[in-house]
Amino acid sequence: MAAQDEEIALFIVNMGEGLTAEEEKEAIENEIANGADAVIVQPVPGEDTQEMIRRLKKKVPIILVEDSAGGGTKEADLPVVKLDDRAVGQALAEELLKDYNGKVQGKTLGLVSGCGTSKAIQERKKGIISALEGMGVKVVWEVTDSSKGEEDEILERKSKVDFVAALDNHSLVLAGRAAAANNLHGALVYGVGNSMEAVYCLDTDYVQCLIAPDDFDMGYQSLLGAAKSFGHIFRRAKSRTVGYTVMRKENLFSKENQEILFTMSQ
């Protein structure tokens, strides 16, 4: 939508999962060689990525989305359009606490994430832990970077907990499927998601609460940031924070959520 509004030719390169920093570097260099005036990229976690992007942004403006590249002291000079991930984690925990009126002493929690080294995931986890601090909830186990061959079984093999917090869309869908198959031993699922499958899990009661990031705005703002940087590699683009929506089954199809559901379905 932003590309249409700004009359910019946009090319999307889908690199799939399991990308290395070197593969991402090659992909960015290919786009620059093909004449890209700016590049928007979801960075592979790690200090190597941070340094690689810092070098390449001397050639064309580069805007990061969803995650900052690594966590080094020079991270601030890399413009990123992302969620306030710690606030997302806190909101998730607060919704859990609301359901139990804060009476969760002795309850247990399992954490599920697709990429444990991601800065975004780390911040969401910190947000959950800080919101539950002193409430008597114990984190019993954590699943990260589960291999494809084990996805359908890995949660079933974990010990029984009262709650499962899924920190990204992939993990939420994974947990929702496990709940549907009665493989979570009765655990209630709360999580972050941005897909129609995640919404289905919410609508069918396999997920209690869904925190939906405003990915549409993330994409829109990243393109605007890139557009303002065209021809000005030394002009520092601004980092931006986008919002999120708390979804429950009872408000899933409210007027306020219709636009979010529409963007998810595209």
Phi, psi and omega in degrees: 000317178295322178297321177294315182297324183265359181056053181243137176282121184246130176241129182252126180248114179265112184266354179078191184264164176073026182287140174265165178298322180293319178294322178293321178300315180297320180295317180294317180298322178297318180293321177295317179297330180276005172102014179297134178275340176199160181229134172252129187218140168270110191284145170290132181299144174135152179296327179299320180294318180302312181292322180297315181292323178298323178289316185289334182287355172284344180267313177216157175298139177234128178248129177268147175233146173075322184214145172279156183274101180079200182215029184283174183289340180266010184299328187297337182276005176254110183294134182222140174251115190204172171285162163276089191295327178293321178295324177297315178298319178296317180298321179297313179295322180295324177294321176299314181297323178300319182296337182242016180052032179077000182267079184239016179304127179086358179283158182238153187223139171245142180248137179230129177213152183277337182214095185294339181272353180294135178299321180299315180294318179300319180291320178297319178297316178299322180296318178297311184296319180293322180291332181265358183300130179080001182268353178087014177268131181251128174280113186271320181208164179219132178247124177225149173051044180295139181288151183302322184290343184251359189303318184287346185243341191296321180286326178299327182281349181281155180293159182295132174228166179279325183225150170236127176252117180260123193266000176206169186299314181301316181291325179295316178296319177301313180293323178296319177295319179296320178296319180297328180269009182059035181257007179255008176058033176090002180294144176267139187255131173233141182190179180254129181203158183214035181227162178293332177292323176295319178296320177300318179298324178290315183294333181261012174072013175277345174233135183276323184210141182236124171265113185257110177295148177277076182292332177299311180295325178300313178295317182297312183292327179293322178292319177298319178298319178295318182298321180289342182266353183307126177077006183225074185293341180263359174276120185280117177289154181272140171285148181224150178246130179256166185265189179210165180234137176270119182248135173236161180303320184291338179245013187302319184253028176292162181302322182295332184266353183299318181294322179296315179296324179295315181293327177295326186277353183281000000 
